[in-house]
Amino acid sequence: MVRAEASGNTRPAATKLAPSAVVVRARALREAGNWAELSALLSPLQPSLTDPELVIFLAEARLRSGNPHDTVALTSRLVEDLSLDSVMRARGLIVRSVADRVRGFVDKALEDALTADAIVQEEPVSADFRIECRKQLGILYQLKGDLDRAIENLERGLRLCARSSRIDLEADINTALGIALARQGQLSEAQAHFVRALAAYEKLGRTGELSEILNNLGKLMLLMGEQEQAVPYLERALRLAQESRFPRIVSMTLINLGDSHRESGQFREAIRSYQGALSEGGTALEPRLTCCAHTGLGITYSALGDAKNATHYLRLAMYEARRLGMSFELATATVAAGVHASRDKKYSTAAVQIGKAIEQLKDEAAPVPLLHAYLALCDVLFQARVWAELRERLKDLARLAGDLALGDMIRRRLPEYRAVIEYASSKRIGGTFYRDILHAGQPVQTGRTRRARTGDLPALESSPRIVVRAFGTLEIEIDGRVIASSEWRSKKAQELFVYLLTNRSGATKEELIDVLWPEISMRLSRNAFYTTVYRARRALYSDVIAVNDGRYRLDPQGEFKYDLEDFYVKGRSAMAARSLEERAKLLNDAIALHRSPFMDSFYADWIDMIRSQTEALQTRNLQELARAAERLADPILARRCLEELLRVGQDASGIRPA
């Protein structure tokens, strides 16, 4: 039936339009994101629909209306046609890939997306379609737990957006990149991408995408501990999704509202939200969402003390996740099952379950859930009084959170795990890490929006002058302004920058990971790597770290003054000096640069090596200067050198003040 317009005019039925007019109308509706009208236009033509482009449009409309099974059927018939144009086949493969992803068949979806991408590499296609390929690959690699490839594809897609006039595609990429960053624990950066996408969707009036990004922002606020900010986003997302009849987004939002109610102790409201999500999607509900809803119900019933229902729903979640190979969802449900077992004082069972989940989450490269799992395991061990293992796991947690600069994530869970963290602090486990968590003077920064990952980093017309003093307390200034430690957001960002400054020829990603994160898994260290590069660029300027031929190196146009380089240069020049006076001056200058040990508050193998080397050179310089002072008849200088050598406990034999 054709819908009447408010003015009384009736839009022409598809069957009354000329074929060319149908194509024009369909393209306009797709570009506007008006999926309901696109479906109404093309559905009557389905039995006789032969135009591949229109078949793809109808498949997309069915997908958007919550029927991915029809989408797979339509696109499968299309892509199996051997006479089909290769570019059109690639488009069909991407749409089928999205539908299979929604259905939970990630491996099949990835196979189609890679096939489409191979076609794209060989054929002349629009920038828009290349962006869609990058977006789909990025999302799929993220679901597979390979955030390295996910971010690489999404950032390539974001760069391609400069060649496209479609701001909806850029918004889609920002949304996907925001999700990947949130998975890494970069919540403020994720928020920036979501906000950019939100502005674009509001401008376009794209209700479906708008409801989805509002839901994402609501979920993000929950992760950041901003309960009051989360609920308005989620309620608006739910209203828009219900008005526009997007059952998948309705279910997603209801699950997140359930999480919100559960976190605030409104358990009955949480149960209603989770059950509403399950009933809204029915049999067509995305399997991942089914798992999330069942896990949420299990956690809530466990909190209510309803062991029977808690066990039932958590088993359902784990069964579904295991059946479909959804390892991330399986790990999340398993942690919940472990926490539930600990409530029944089944500590041994709980520890085994959460331990298995931790190994899965390491493979998934999901640092935030991994930290939460470690906290849950430590709590179980604390309750069971298994002190030796508890201390080891607390050390693991401190090392992991420190390496990934995620101490704030633990601080947000402090009310729930205070007893464990107080124990760790009292035993001085992890150095001062847990004490700092308990006694940090500043509130956790949660709601502040940061610049987006790509395109909004500080860009300058010319490279600024950067001065680095690495002897003693590290000090880095840009155009005369000292960069505060808080601007780096982690010591690893400072360490990465100084390492590249020390090794001007650069290093590959793998080499840098091996140097900076030798003790954590490759996938987690890749996440940390991208986060750290971003933070270094943000602290200084966008081009300060360049990538050429797979090697990361400092800006070749940059101006850098580095006291370590000056120390080496002056020491070598002193040894080659022709006059005694010149040698003494250069040695004195070199000695003055070595104020304290190299990067005194940093600990890494490469730093220790330079520290030992420079301390040996400092001793040599002092000895040589003392000899020069003796020959120049400068007893004050000779005595000062001797005193300094004695102070550091070095051999001063053969040197005597004149």
N, C-alpha and C positions, 0 to 999 in steps of 0.2 A: 504494500500500500504506500502511496506517495504522500509525504507529509505536506500539509498546507502551510504556506507562509503566513505570518501575522497580517500582512497586507491584504490577504485574500487571493493573491496570485498563487498558482500551483506550479511547482517545479516540474519540468517535463520528465516523464518516466523514462527509464533507460531504454526500454524497448521502442520508444518513439523517437529516440535520438539517432541521428546518423552515426555510423561507426566512428568516423573521425571526431564527431562531437563528443562521443562517449569517452574517447581517449583524452581529449582536451579537458573535459569535466573531471575525469578521474585523476589526472595529473594535478589539477588545481586542488582537489579535495585532499590528496595525499600530501601535497606541499603544505597545506594548512593544518595537517594533522587531524582532519575531520573523519575519523575512522568509521563512525557509525553511519554517516551519510555515504561514505565510499562503499561500505558493505551493502547498504540499501540500493545503491546504484547498480552494483555488479552482480549481486546474488541472483536476481531473476535471469541473468544471462549465463549463469554457470554451466548449464548443460551444453550450451553451444559456444562457450567461450574458447576462442582459438588464439587470440592475440596473446603472446607470452607475457608482454608487459602488463596486460590487464589481469592475467592469471596471478602474477606476482603481487599486484596491487590487492587483489581479493584475498590472497594468502596472508598478506600483512594485516589486512583489516580483521580477518578471523583471529589472527594471533593477538591483536590488540584488544579484541573483545573477549579474550579468555578462552579461546579454543585452539590450542596449539596442535591438536591432533588433526583437525581439518587442514591446518597449514602444511603439516608434513605430507598429507595425502595429495594436496594440490601441487606442491613443489616437487614431490617425488615423480609424479607423472611427467612433469615438465622437464626436469634435468635428465631423465632417462631417454629423452628424445635425442637420438644421435644427430639429427639434422639441425638441431637448435644452434643458433649463433653462440659462440663461446662466451662472449661478454654477458649475454642474457642468461646463459647457463650459470655463470659465476654469480649473478644476482640471485638466481633461484637457490643456489647452494647456500648463500649467506642467509637468506630468509629461512630456509630449512634448518640451518645451523642454529639460528636464534630460537626456533621452535623446539628443537631437540634440547637445547640448553634449558629452556623453561620446563621441559618435561623431566629434566634430571639426567639426560643422557649426554654427559659432558664429553666423553671420548668420541662419540659419533659426531657431536657438534664441532669438535676441534678438527676432525678429519675433513668435514665439509668446508670449514673456514680456511684450512690450509690449502685445499684444492682450489678454492676460489682465489686465494691470494696468489697461487702459482699462475693462474690465468691472468690475473691483474698485472703481474710482472712482465708478461709477454705481450699484452694487448694494450692498445691506446684506450684508456678509460678516463672518465671524468675524475677530477680531484675529489668530488663528493663521494664517489663509490670507493675510492682508495681510503678515504677517511672511515667509511662504514666498515671496511675490511679490518683496518687497524683497531677500530673500536671493538669489534666482535672478538678478534684475537686477544686483545687486552683483557676483556672480561673473562674469556675462557681460561687463559693462563692464570688469571687470578683465582678462579674456581679450582684450578688444578693445584693451587698452592705455589705456583712459580711466579712470585711477584716481580722477580727480576725481568722476565720476558713481558709480563703484563705491563709494567710501567714503561718499558722500552717501546712497546707498540702504541700505548696510549700517548706518550710524549711525541712520537712520530706523527700520530694522527693530529695532535694539537698543533704541531708545526705546519702540517698541511692545511689547516683551517685558514691560514693566511691567503690561500689560493682559492677559497670558496666564499660565496656570498651568503651561505646558509648558516645563520647564527644558531639554528637548532642543532646542527651537527656539532658545532663547537660546544654547545651546552651539554650534549650527550657525552662528549669526551670528558668534559669537566666533571660530570656526574660520575663516570666510571673511574676517573683518576682520583676523585675524592674518596670513593669507596676503597680503592687500593691503598691510599694513604692512611685512611682510618684503620684498615687491617694491619698496617705497619705500626700503628700507635701515634702517627703524626696527626693528631686530632685537629689542631688549629689550622694546619695547612689544608686538611681535608675540608674544614669549614669554609675556607676561602674559595675553594673550587665549587662547593655547593652553592654558596651565595652568588657566584657568577652565573651558574646555571639557572638559579632561581630568577635572577633579573631577566635573563634571556627568555625563559618560558613565560614569565608574566607579560613581557613585551609582546610575545607572539600569541598569547592567549591560549596556549596549549594545555588544556585542562588535565589530560592524562599525565603528561610529563611533569606538570606543575604539582599534581598531587604526589607523584613519586618522589620528587626532590624535597618536598615538604616533609614527607615521611623520613627520608634520609637525614634531613637536618634534625628532626625530632629524635631519631635514634642516636645521632651523634651527640646531641645534648645530654642524653641519658649516659652515654659513655664518659662524657666530660663531667658528670655529676651535677648538671644543671637541670634538675627536675622541673623547676618552675618554667624554664624556657622551653623544655621539651614538649609539654602537654599542649600548648597552643598550636605549635607546628603540627602535631599529630592529629589534633581535633580538626584543624582546617584541612589537612590531607584527607582525612576520613570523609568529611563532608563533600569535598570535591569529587572524590573517587566514587562515592555513592550516587551523587547527582549525575555523573557521567557514565555510570554503570561499568566500572572497571573492577571486576571481582578480585583479580589478583592483587591490585594495590589496596583494595579494601581489606583483604586478608592480611597483607603485610603490615598495614597500619594498625589493625586490631591486635596483632601479635606484639607490636612495639608498645601499644597502649597497655596491653597485659603486663609487659615487663615493667612499665612505669608504675602501674597500680601495685605490682608485687613489691617493687623497691620501696614504695611508700607504706607498705603494710596493709593495703586494701586488697586482701586476698580474694574475697568473694567477687569484687569487681574484676580482678585479674582473671579469674576462672571464666566469668561471662565473656570477657574479651577473647580469650583463647578459644573457647567453644564457638564464639561467633565467627572467628577466622576460619575454623574448620567447616562450619555449616555454610559459610558464604561461598567458599570455593567448591565445596562438594567433591565429587570424584575427579573433577578437572584441576583440583588444587595442586600447584607445583609441589613435588615431593619434598623439596628443601623446606618449604613453608610448613608442610605437614609435620616434619621432624621438629621444627622450631616450636610449633604450637604444642606438640606432645611433650617436648622437653619443658616448656614453660608450665604446662599443667602439672607435670611430675614434680617440679621444684616447688610450686605453690602448694600442692597437697602435702608435700613433705613438711613444709613450714607450718601447715595447719595440724600436723600430727596424724594425717590420714595415710598410714603406711600402705594400705591396700591399693588405693588409687594412685599414690605416688609411684609404687613399684610397677603398676599396670602401664601407666603412661610413659615412664622412662624406658621400660622394655619395648614398648611400641616404637619409640623414637630410635632406639638403638637397632632394632630389627630392620626398620625401614632404611636407615642410613647404611647399615651393613649390606643390605640387599642391593642397593643401588651404588655402592662404592663411594658414598659421600663421607670421606674420612674426617673432614672438619666437623660436620654435624655429629658424626659418631663420637668424636673426641669430646665435644661439648656436652652431649648427653651422658657420656661415661663419667665425666667429672661430676655432673649433677647426681648420678647414681652413687658415686663414691661419697659425696657429701650426705646423701640420704642414708647410706649405710652407717656413716659415723654417728648420725643422730640416734641410731639403734645400738650404739656402742660396739658395732662390728668393725673395729678399727683395722684389723688385718685385711678384711675384704676391701674396706675403703681405700687403704693405702695401695693395694694392688691395682684397683680400678683407676685411681687417679694417676698412679705411676705409668700405666699403659697409655692413658690419655696424654700425658706429658710427652711421651715419645712420639705420639701421632702429631701433636701440635708443633713439635720441633720440625718434623717433616713438612708440615703445612706452612711453616714460616709465618705464624700468627702470633706476634709477641704479646699482644694484650691478653688474649685468652690464655696464653702460656703462663704469663705472670699470675693470672687469677688461679690457674691450676696449681702452680707452685705454692701460692698462699694457702689454698685449700688443703694441700698435702701437708704443709707445715702445721696447720691447725690440727689435722688428724694426729700427727706424730706428737704434738704438744699435749693433746688430750690423752693419748695413750702412754705418755711419759717415756717415749722412745728417744732418749736424749741424744745419743751418739748420732743416729741417723738424722734427727732434727737439725743438729748443728751443721751437718754436711749439706742438707737441702737449703738451709738458710744461707750458707755460703754461696751455693749455686744461684739462688735467687738474687743475692746482692751483686754477684758478678754479672749476671745476665742483665739486670736492671741498670747497672752502672754502664756496661758496654753499650747498651741501646739507649741510654739517657732517658729512662722511663721511670725514674724515681717518683715522679708526680702520680703515676698510675697506682703505685702502692699507697701513697698518701691518701688517695681518694677512698681506699678501702680500709683506712686506719680504724674507723669506728667498729668495723666487723672483726678485725684481727688485732686489736690493740694488745691483748695479752701476749700473743706470739711475738709481736714486734718489740714490746717492752722486755721480754725475755732475751731476745737477740741483742737488744741495746745493752742490757745489764751484763751480758757475757762478752760484749765487745766483738761480736761476730761480724765479719765483713768490715773491720776497721770502724770508722765512724758512720757508716752508711745508715744503720737503723737508728742511731742516736739522732742523726740529722733529720730522718723522717719524722721522729717524735717531736723534735724541738726546733724545727725550721721556723724562722721568724716571720717569713712572708707567707701569705695565703696562697693556695694553689691557684695558678692562673688557668682558668677554664674557659671563660666566655670570650676571650679576646680574639678577634679575627686577624689572621696573618695573611701575608701576600700569598698568591697562588704559586704553585710549584714552577710553572713555566710561563714566561712572558711578562711577569710582573716583578721580577727581581730587580734590584737597583741597577739601572743601566746608565752609563756615563758616556759623554761624547769623547773623552780622552781618559786614558787610564790614570788613576791617582797615584801618588807616591806613598808607598807603604814601607814603614820602618819596623823592623823586628828586633827585639832584644830578647834573646833566648837564654842567656846566662843568668842564673838565679830565677826569679819570678818572671814567667813569660809575659812580655808586654808587646802588643801590636798596635800600631797607630796608623791611621789613614789620613793623609793630608793634614798632619799635625794633631788629629783627634785620637785619643786612646780608645780602642774598642773594649768596652766592658765585657767581663766574662759572661754576664747574662745575655749579651747580644749574640754570643756564639751558641748558646743553649746547651752545649755539651763540650767537654774537654776533648772528645774525639775529633770534633770539627777543627779545633785548634791544632791538634796533633797531626791531622791529615794535611792541613795547610803547611805546617812547618816541615813535615816530611817531604812534600813536593818542593818546598823552598830549598831544602837540603839536597835534593836529588833533581836537579834542573832538567835532566834528560827525560824525566817522567817515569811512569809505571803503568802497567795494565791494571784493569780492575781486579783481576785475580791476584796479582802481586800485592796490591794495596790491601786487599782483604787478608791475605796471609800475614802481612806485617802488622796490621792494626787489630785484627780480630782472630788471633791464632787459636783461641780456645772455645769458640762457639761454632755451631753447625754452619755449613756453607750457605744454606738458604737464609737463615736468620742474619748471617753476616752480610749477605747481599742486600737485605732490607736496610740494615744499619748503614751500609756503604752509601746507598742513594740518599738516605736521610742526612748523612754527614756531609756529602758533597753539597746538597741543597743548603745546609746551614752555613757552611763556609762561604758559599756564594752570597747568601743573604747578609751575613755579617760584614762582607767587604763590598763586592760588586759582581754583577752577573757573569762577567767574562773572566773573573780571576782564575778560574779553573777551566781550561780548554780541553777538548777531546779531539785528537787527530790520530787516525790509523789505529784506533783502539787503545791509545796511550793517553793517560791523564797527565797534564803538565800545567804549570802556571802560565798565565797570560804572556805570550811572547812579546807583546808590546808594553807590558807592565814595567814599572820602575820599583825595584825592591832594594832596600838597604838592610843588610843582615849582619848582625854582629859576629856570628860564627864564621861567615865568609871573611869578614875583615880580620878576625883573629888569625885565620889560616894565612891570609895574604901578608899581613904584617910580619908574622913569624917567619915565613919563607923569605920575604924581602930582607929581613934583618940578617938572616944567615948569608945572604948574597951581598950585603952592603960592603962597600969598599973602605969606608972610613969608620973608625971606632965610634965617633960621635953619632953618625947616622945609625949605626947598629944599635947603640944604646937608646936612641930616641924611638926607633921602631919597636924594640923589645919592650920598652916602657909603655908604649901605646897598646901593644898586644896584651900585656899583663893587665892593664887597666880595664880592658874589655871583659876579661874573665873575672867578673865580680863574685860569682858563686858557681856551683856546679851547673852544668848545662841542663836546662828545663827541670829545675830542682823538684817540682811537685808532680812530675810525670814519671810513669814507670812503664817501660817497654824495652824489649831486647835491643832495638835499634838505637834507642835513646841511651841505654846503658853503655853501648859500644862507643858512641860519640863522647859520652861523659868521661869514660876511662881514657880515651884517646886525648881529649882536650886537657884533662888533668895532668897527663904525662907531658904534654907539650908545655903546659904552664910551668911545671917543675923545671923543664929544660930551659924555658925562657928566663925564669928567675936565676938559675945557675949561670946562664950566659951573661945576664945583665950584671950579676954580682962580679963576675970576672972582668967585664968591661969597665965597671965602676972602679975596681981595684986598679986597673991599668990607667984609668983617667984620673986617678987620685981623688976620688969622690967617696970618702968614707961613710958619709951619711946614707948615700944611696946603697952602698955595699951592705951596710948594716941592716937597712930596711929589707933588702932581699934576703939576707940571712935569717932575719927574724920571721919573715913570711914562710921560708922553707921549713924552719923549725916548728912553726905553728901548725903547718899541715903534716908534720911528721915525716918529711922527706930527708934524704941523705944530703947533708951539706958539707961533706968532707972535701977538703981541698979548697974550700972557700974561706977566706978570713978577711975581716974588715981591715982596711989600710990603717 
